[in-house]
Amino acid sequence: MEWLVLALSITALGIIFWLLIRQKASLQPGQPAPDFKLPDQHGNMRTLTDFRGKWLALYFYPKDDTPGCTKQACTFRDDLHQLTDLGAEVVGVSVDNASSHADFARKYHLQFPLLADHQAEVALRYHSLIDLGMFKFARRNTFLIDPQGNIAKIYLSANARRNANEVITDLKHIQATE
């Protein structure tokens, strides 16, 4: 009997996790991006308006210093010069605190802001929050925001290895058609 309860529990958790991953974002390209005001890894407050006039790759990630998140951050780091050449900035957001972000940025030489959404309010506004009660994580979603502050492209469940390259490719395409 215990094995049946365990099997049903595991199945239920699997279904819940699958539903959380597959949830569609209600934000759409063309909409104004939700504003934010969060501290970065240096304790400086950052807002969406700080990036007005530039393209912004705003990426949400689950947790500092985990394999997928490290890969994604380092890929953005390695491709940062291509993004800045296209007039874009990169900002990472997770529910970790600023101290954790500072350690993560220092360890991997990340030269872009990592915002501490410790209350998970911004991740929620961007429909990028996994809320498991006591545990909250940001979904690996990325938003390409145009210089006027509107969402240009949304990458749901972004691939950690390919996300930066996808943003670069799409940004080049968008700019070529403007």
PyMOL commands that set and color helices and strands:
alter all, ss='L'
color gray80, all
select helices_A, chain A and resi 2-22+48-51+67-78+80-85+98-108+121-125+163-177
alter helices_A, ss='H'
color red, helices_A
select strands_A, chain A and resi 37-39+45-47+55-60+88-94+114-116+129-131+136-138+142-145+151-155
alter strands_A, ss='S'
color yellow, strands_A
deselect
rebuild
show_as cartoon
